[in-house]
């Protein structure tokens, strides 16, 4: 399982909302990408929808998705897909 720390570039995977980019500023509580445990503090790096650049959010481990875990879209696919086999460590 791939491990990620503070400083990782992520996108915030909100189920029914926009998916702004961000950077991890703190791993408050370690957690894995396939469960809602863990707490990650993220600084939003772009203004998208209701989220403003520079805003600091605290989200669960599966919402802060490392960009390296995103799977490439195949022909006919329209939604972002993610490999959830990752974990956040301090």
Phi and psi in radians as a Rosetta constraint file:
Dihedral C 1 N 2 CA 2 C 2 CIRCULARHARMONIC -1.302 0.35
Dihedral N 2 CA 2 C 2 N 3 CIRCULARHARMONIC 2.439 0.35
Dihedral C 2 N 3 CA 3 C 3 CIRCULARHARMONIC -1.929 0.35
Dihedral N 3 CA 3 C 3 N 4 CIRCULARHARMONIC 2.486 0.35
Dihedral C 3 N 4 CA 4 C 4 CIRCULARHARMONIC -2.261 0.35
Dihedral N 4 CA 4 C 4 N 5 CIRCULARHARMONIC 2.666 0.35
Dihedral C 4 N 5 CA 5 C 5 CIRCULARHARMONIC -2.300 0.35
Dihedral N 5 CA 5 C 5 N 6 CIRCULARHARMONIC -3.031 0.35
Dihedral C 5 N 6 CA 6 C 6 CIRCULARHARMONIC -0.929 0.35
Dihedral N 6 CA 6 C 6 N 7 CIRCULARHARMONIC 2.454 0.35
Dihedral C 6 N 7 CA 7 C 7 CIRCULARHARMONIC 1.693 0.35
Dihedral N 7 CA 7 C 7 N 8 CIRCULARHARMONIC -0.132 0.35
Dihedral C 7 N 8 CA 8 C 8 CIRCULARHARMONIC -1.247 0.35
Dihedral N 8 CA 8 C 8 N 9 CIRCULARHARMONIC 2.396 0.35
Dihedral C 8 N 9 CA 9 C 9 CIRCULARHARMONIC -1.399 0.35
Dihedral N 9 CA 9 C 9 N 10 CIRCULARHARMONIC 2.308 0.35
Dihedral C 9 N 10 CA 10 C 10 CIRCULARHARMONIC -2.348 0.35
Dihedral N 10 CA 10 C 10 N 11 CIRCULARHARMONIC 2.943 0.35
Dihedral C 10 N 11 CA 11 C 11 CIRCULARHARMONIC -2.120 0.35
Dihedral N 11 CA 11 C 11 N 12 CIRCULARHARMONIC 2.567 0.35
Dihedral C 11 N 12 CA 12 C 12 CIRCULARHARMONIC -1.602 0.35
Dihedral N 12 CA 12 C 12 N 13 CIRCULARHARMONIC 1.948 0.35
Dihedral C 12 N 13 CA 13 C 13 CIRCULARHARMONIC -1.597 0.35
Dihedral N 13 CA 13 C 13 N 14 CIRCULARHARMONIC 1.340 0.35
Dihedral C 13 N 14 CA 14 C 14 CIRCULARHARMONIC -1.440 0.35
Dihedral N 14 CA 14 C 14 N 15 CIRCULARHARMONIC 2.233 0.35
Dihedral C 14 N 15 CA 15 C 15 CIRCULARHARMONIC -1.002 0.35
Dihedral N 15 CA 15 C 15 N 16 CIRCULARHARMONIC -0.788 0.35
Dihedral C 15 N 16 CA 16 C 16 CIRCULARHARMONIC -2.059 0.35
Dihedral N 16 CA 16 C 16 N 17 CIRCULARHARMONIC 0.621 0.35
Dihedral C 16 N 17 CA 17 C 17 CIRCULARHARMONIC -2.609 0.35
Dihedral N 17 CA 17 C 17 N 18 CIRCULARHARMONIC -2.961 0.35
Dihedral C 17 N 18 CA 18 C 18 CIRCULARHARMONIC -1.231 0.35
Dihedral N 18 CA 18 C 18 N 19 CIRCULARHARMONIC 2.914 0.35
Dihedral C 18 N 19 CA 19 C 19 CIRCULARHARMONIC -2.186 0.35
Dihedral N 19 CA 19 C 19 N 20 CIRCULARHARMONIC 1.328 0.35
Dihedral C 19 N 20 CA 20 C 20 CIRCULARHARMONIC -1.251 0.35
Dihedral N 20 CA 20 C 20 N 21 CIRCULARHARMONIC 2.677 0.35
Dihedral C 20 N 21 CA 21 C 21 CIRCULARHARMONIC -1.409 0.35
Dihedral N 21 CA 21 C 21 N 22 CIRCULARHARMONIC 2.724 0.35
Dihedral C 21 N 22 CA 22 C 22 CIRCULARHARMONIC -2.781 0.35
Dihedral N 22 CA 22 C 22 N 23 CIRCULARHARMONIC 3.125 0.35
Dihedral C 22 N 23 CA 23 C 23 CIRCULARHARMONIC -2.340 0.35
Dihedral N 23 CA 23 C 23 N 24 CIRCULARHARMONIC 2.344 0.35
Dihedral C 23 N 24 CA 24 C 24 CIRCULARHARMONIC -1.250 0.35
Dihedral N 24 CA 24 C 24 N 25 CIRCULARHARMONIC 2.190 0.35
Dihedral C 24 N 25 CA 25 C 25 CIRCULARHARMONIC -1.810 0.35
Dihedral N 25 CA 25 C 25 N 26 CIRCULARHARMONIC -0.308 0.35
Dihedral C 25 N 26 CA 26 C 26 CIRCULARHARMONIC -2.879 0.35
Dihedral N 26 CA 26 C 26 N 27 CIRCULARHARMONIC 2.397 0.35
Dihedral C 26 N 27 CA 27 C 27 CIRCULARHARMONIC -1.718 0.35
Dihedral N 27 CA 27 C 27 N 28 CIRCULARHARMONIC 1.772 0.35
Dihedral C 27 N 28 CA 28 C 28 CIRCULARHARMONIC -1.247 0.35
Dihedral N 28 CA 28 C 28 N 29 CIRCULARHARMONIC -0.833 0.35
Dihedral C 28 N 29 CA 29 C 29 CIRCULARHARMONIC -2.446 0.35
Dihedral N 29 CA 29 C 29 N 30 CIRCULARHARMONIC 2.124 0.35
Dihedral C 29 N 30 CA 30 C 30 CIRCULARHARMONIC -1.003 0.35
Dihedral N 30 CA 30 C 30 N 31 CIRCULARHARMONIC 2.639 0.35
Dihedral C 30 N 31 CA 31 C 31 CIRCULARHARMONIC -2.896 0.35
Dihedral N 31 CA 31 C 31 N 32 CIRCULARHARMONIC 3.043 0.35
Dihedral C 31 N 32 CA 32 C 32 CIRCULARHARMONIC -1.981 0.35
Dihedral N 32 CA 32 C 32 N 33 CIRCULARHARMONIC 2.762 0.35
Dihedral C 32 N 33 CA 33 C 33 CIRCULARHARMONIC -1.282 0.35
Dihedral N 33 CA 33 C 33 N 34 CIRCULARHARMONIC -0.210 0.35
Dihedral C 33 N 34 CA 34 C 34 CIRCULARHARMONIC -1.822 0.35
Dihedral N 34 CA 34 C 34 N 35 CIRCULARHARMONIC 0.233 0.35
Dihedral C 34 N 35 CA 35 C 35 CIRCULARHARMONIC -2.588 0.35
Dihedral N 35 CA 35 C 35 N 36 CIRCULARHARMONIC 2.843 0.35
Dihedral C 35 N 36 CA 36 C 36 CIRCULARHARMONIC -1.498 0.35
Dihedral N 36 CA 36 C 36 N 37 CIRCULARHARMONIC 0.086 0.35
Dihedral C 36 N 37 CA 37 C 37 CIRCULARHARMONIC -1.304 0.35
Dihedral N 37 CA 37 C 37 N 38 CIRCULARHARMONIC 2.839 0.35
Dihedral C 37 N 38 CA 38 C 38 CIRCULARHARMONIC 1.558 0.35
Dihedral N 38 CA 38 C 38 N 39 CIRCULARHARMONIC 2.632 0.35
Dihedral C 38 N 39 CA 39 C 39 CIRCULARHARMONIC -2.308 0.35
Dihedral N 39 CA 39 C 39 N 40 CIRCULARHARMONIC 2.268 0.35
Dihedral C 39 N 40 CA 40 C 40 CIRCULARHARMONIC -2.193 0.35
Dihedral N 40 CA 40 C 40 N 41 CIRCULARHARMONIC 2.335 0.35
Dihedral C 40 N 41 CA 41 C 41 CIRCULARHARMONIC -1.748 0.35
Dihedral N 41 CA 41 C 41 N 42 CIRCULARHARMONIC 2.194 0.35
Dihedral C 41 N 42 CA 42 C 42 CIRCULARHARMONIC -2.203 0.35
Dihedral N 42 CA 42 C 42 N 43 CIRCULARHARMONIC 2.399 0.35
Dihedral C 42 N 43 CA 43 C 43 CIRCULARHARMONIC -1.711 0.35
Dihedral N 43 CA 43 C 43 N 44 CIRCULARHARMONIC 2.122 0.35
Dihedral C 43 N 44 CA 44 C 44 CIRCULARHARMONIC -1.219 0.35
Dihedral N 44 CA 44 C 44 N 45 CIRCULARHARMONIC 2.292 0.35
Dihedral C 44 N 45 CA 45 C 45 CIRCULARHARMONIC -1.867 0.35
Dihedral N 45 CA 45 C 45 N 46 CIRCULARHARMONIC 0.064 0.35
Dihedral C 45 N 46 CA 46 C 46 CIRCULARHARMONIC -2.633 0.35
Dihedral N 46 CA 46 C 46 N 47 CIRCULARHARMONIC 2.642 0.35
Dihedral C 46 N 47 CA 47 C 47 CIRCULARHARMONIC -1.526 0.35
Dihedral N 47 CA 47 C 47 N 48 CIRCULARHARMONIC 2.077 0.35
Dihedral C 47 N 48 CA 48 C 48 CIRCULARHARMONIC -2.466 0.35
Dihedral N 48 CA 48 C 48 N 49 CIRCULARHARMONIC 2.122 0.35
Dihedral C 48 N 49 CA 49 C 49 CIRCULARHARMONIC 0.988 0.35
Dihedral N 49 CA 49 C 49 N 50 CIRCULARHARMONIC -2.174 0.35
Dihedral C 49 N 50 CA 50 C 50 CIRCULARHARMONIC -1.450 0.35
Dihedral N 50 CA 50 C 50 N 51 CIRCULARHARMONIC -0.106 0.35
Dihedral C 50 N 51 CA 51 C 51 CIRCULARHARMONIC -1.688 0.35
Dihedral N 51 CA 51 C 51 N 52 CIRCULARHARMONIC 2.289 0.35
Dihedral C 51 N 52 CA 52 C 52 CIRCULARHARMONIC -1.894 0.35
Dihedral N 52 CA 52 C 52 N 53 CIRCULARHARMONIC 2.474 0.35
Dihedral C 52 N 53 CA 53 C 53 CIRCULARHARMONIC -0.970 0.35
Dihedral N 53 CA 53 C 53 N 54 CIRCULARHARMONIC 2.329 0.35
Dihedral C 53 N 54 CA 54 C 54 CIRCULARHARMONIC 1.641 0.35
Dihedral N 54 CA 54 C 54 N 55 CIRCULARHARMONIC -0.261 0.35
Dihedral C 54 N 55 CA 55 C 55 CIRCULARHARMONIC -1.154 0.35
Dihedral N 55 CA 55 C 55 N 56 CIRCULARHARMONIC 2.454 0.35
Dihedral C 55 N 56 CA 56 C 56 CIRCULARHARMONIC -1.831 0.35
Dihedral N 56 CA 56 C 56 N 57 CIRCULARHARMONIC 2.192 0.35
Dihedral C 56 N 57 CA 57 C 57 CIRCULARHARMONIC -2.124 0.35
Dihedral N 57 CA 57 C 57 N 58 CIRCULARHARMONIC 2.563 0.35
Dihedral C 57 N 58 CA 58 C 58 CIRCULARHARMONIC -1.911 0.35
Dihedral N 58 CA 58 C 58 N 59 CIRCULARHARMONIC 2.102 0.35
Dihedral C 58 N 59 CA 59 C 59 CIRCULARHARMONIC -2.269 0.35
Dihedral N 59 CA 59 C 59 N 60 CIRCULARHARMONIC 2.932 0.35
Dihedral C 59 N 60 CA 60 C 60 CIRCULARHARMONIC -1.405 0.35
Dihedral N 60 CA 60 C 60 N 61 CIRCULARHARMONIC 2.961 0.35
Dihedral C 60 N 61 CA 61 C 61 CIRCULARHARMONIC -1.111 0.35
Dihedral N 61 CA 61 C 61 N 62 CIRCULARHARMONIC -0.532 0.35
Dihedral C 61 N 62 CA 62 C 62 CIRCULARHARMONIC -1.498 0.35
Dihedral N 62 CA 62 C 62 N 63 CIRCULARHARMONIC -0.196 0.35
Dihedral C 62 N 63 CA 63 C 63 CIRCULARHARMONIC -1.503 0.35
Dihedral N 63 CA 63 C 63 N 64 CIRCULARHARMONIC -0.564 0.35
Dihedral C 63 N 64 CA 64 C 64 CIRCULARHARMONIC -1.547 0.35
Dihedral N 64 CA 64 C 64 N 65 CIRCULARHARMONIC 1.649 0.35
Dihedral C 64 N 65 CA 65 C 65 CIRCULARHARMONIC -1.700 0.35
Dihedral N 65 CA 65 C 65 N 66 CIRCULARHARMONIC 2.070 0.35
Dihedral C 65 N 66 CA 66 C 66 CIRCULARHARMONIC -1.028 0.35
Dihedral N 66 CA 66 C 66 N 67 CIRCULARHARMONIC 2.382 0.35
Dihedral C 66 N 67 CA 67 C 67 CIRCULARHARMONIC -1.037 0.35
Dihedral N 67 CA 67 C 67 N 68 CIRCULARHARMONIC -0.519 0.35
Dihedral C 67 N 68 CA 68 C 68 CIRCULARHARMONIC -1.174 0.35
Dihedral N 68 CA 68 C 68 N 69 CIRCULARHARMONIC -0.300 0.35
Dihedral C 68 N 69 CA 69 C 69 CIRCULARHARMONIC -1.563 0.35
Dihedral N 69 CA 69 C 69 N 70 CIRCULARHARMONIC -0.103 0.35
Dihedral C 69 N 70 CA 70 C 70 CIRCULARHARMONIC -1.317 0.35
Dihedral N 70 CA 70 C 70 N 71 CIRCULARHARMONIC 2.318 0.35
Dihedral C 70 N 71 CA 71 C 71 CIRCULARHARMONIC -1.545 0.35
Dihedral N 71 CA 71 C 71 N 72 CIRCULARHARMONIC 2.535 0.35
Dihedral C 71 N 72 CA 72 C 72 CIRCULARHARMONIC -1.190 0.35
Dihedral N 72 CA 72 C 72 N 73 CIRCULARHARMONIC 2.496 0.35
Dihedral C 72 N 73 CA 73 C 73 CIRCULARHARMONIC -1.261 0.35
Dihedral N 73 CA 73 C 73 N 74 CIRCULARHARMONIC 2.396 0.35
Dihedral C 73 N 74 CA 74 C 74 CIRCULARHARMONIC -1.668 0.35
Dihedral N 74 CA 74 C 74 N 75 CIRCULARHARMONIC 2.936 0.35
Dihedral C 74 N 75 CA 75 C 75 CIRCULARHARMONIC -0.976 0.35
Dihedral N 75 CA 75 C 75 N 76 CIRCULARHARMONIC 2.277 0.35
Dihedral C 75 N 76 CA 76 C 76 CIRCULARHARMONIC 1.518 0.35
Dihedral N 76 CA 76 C 76 N 77 CIRCULARHARMONIC -0.036 0.35
Dihedral C 76 N 77 CA 77 C 77 CIRCULARHARMONIC -1.702 0.35
Dihedral N 77 CA 77 C 77 N 78 CIRCULARHARMONIC 2.475 0.35
Dihedral C 77 N 78 CA 78 C 78 CIRCULARHARMONIC -2.154 0.35
Dihedral N 78 CA 78 C 78 N 79 CIRCULARHARMONIC -0.170 0.35
Dihedral C 78 N 79 CA 79 C 79 CIRCULARHARMONIC -1.963 0.35
Dihedral N 79 CA 79 C 79 N 80 CIRCULARHARMONIC 2.520 0.35
Dihedral C 79 N 80 CA 80 C 80 CIRCULARHARMONIC -1.119 0.35
Dihedral N 80 CA 80 C 80 N 81 CIRCULARHARMONIC 2.417 0.35
Dihedral C 80 N 81 CA 81 C 81 CIRCULARHARMONIC -2.093 0.35
Dihedral N 81 CA 81 C 81 N 82 CIRCULARHARMONIC 2.596 0.35
Dihedral C 81 N 82 CA 82 C 82 CIRCULARHARMONIC -2.339 0.35
Dihedral N 82 CA 82 C 82 N 83 CIRCULARHARMONIC 2.432 0.35
Dihedral C 82 N 83 CA 83 C 83 CIRCULARHARMONIC -1.482 0.35
Dihedral N 83 CA 83 C 83 N 84 CIRCULARHARMONIC 1.975 0.35
Dihedral C 83 N 84 CA 84 C 84 CIRCULARHARMONIC -1.489 0.35
Dihedral N 84 CA 84 C 84 N 85 CIRCULARHARMONIC 0.147 0.35
Dihedral C 84 N 85 CA 85 C 85 CIRCULARHARMONIC -1.500 0.35
Dihedral N 85 CA 85 C 85 N 86 CIRCULARHARMONIC 1.261 0.35
Dihedral C 85 N 86 CA 86 C 86 CIRCULARHARMONIC -2.558 0.35
Dihedral N 86 CA 86 C 86 N 87 CIRCULARHARMONIC 2.828 0.35
Dihedral C 86 N 87 CA 87 C 87 CIRCULARHARMONIC -2.479 0.35
Dihedral N 87 CA 87 C 87 N 88 CIRCULARHARMONIC 2.640 0.35
Dihedral C 87 N 88 CA 88 C 88 CIRCULARHARMONIC -1.717 0.35
Dihedral N 88 CA 88 C 88 N 89 CIRCULARHARMONIC 2.268 0.35
Dihedral C 88 N 89 CA 89 C 89 CIRCULARHARMONIC -2.219 0.35
Dihedral N 89 CA 89 C 89 N 90 CIRCULARHARMONIC 2.733 0.35
